[in-house]
Amino acid sequence: MTKKAAPLFNFEDAMKELEAIVDNMEHGEFNLEESIKQFEHGVNLTKKCQEALREAEQKVSQLSVNGDDLTPFAALPDQD
């Protein structure tokens, strides 16, 4: 048997989903049971978003450290 690959996490989609959950909860769209389910789902999405942000921050930090010896491009002279 082959395992199905887990779907890729999309930060922007997760944030939109979180916004929708919050909006629906603020407007009383869910009964108590559904509110609890949605809250739990929102907590899980938040954790995934926080992890994605941590990973992005680490990548930026690594690129910044590795790029310390780079020099900026010189501007090209105007050609009239």
Number of C-alpha atoms within 10 A of each C-alpha: 3 4 5 6 6 6 6 6 12 11 16 10 10 16 15 11 15 20 13 13 19 16 12 14 18 10 9 11 12 15 9 11 9 12 17 13 12 18 16 12 14 20 13 13 18 16 11 16 18 13 12 15 13 12 12 12 12 12 12 12 12 11 11 12 10 10 10 8 8 8 7 6 6 6 6 6 6 5 4 3
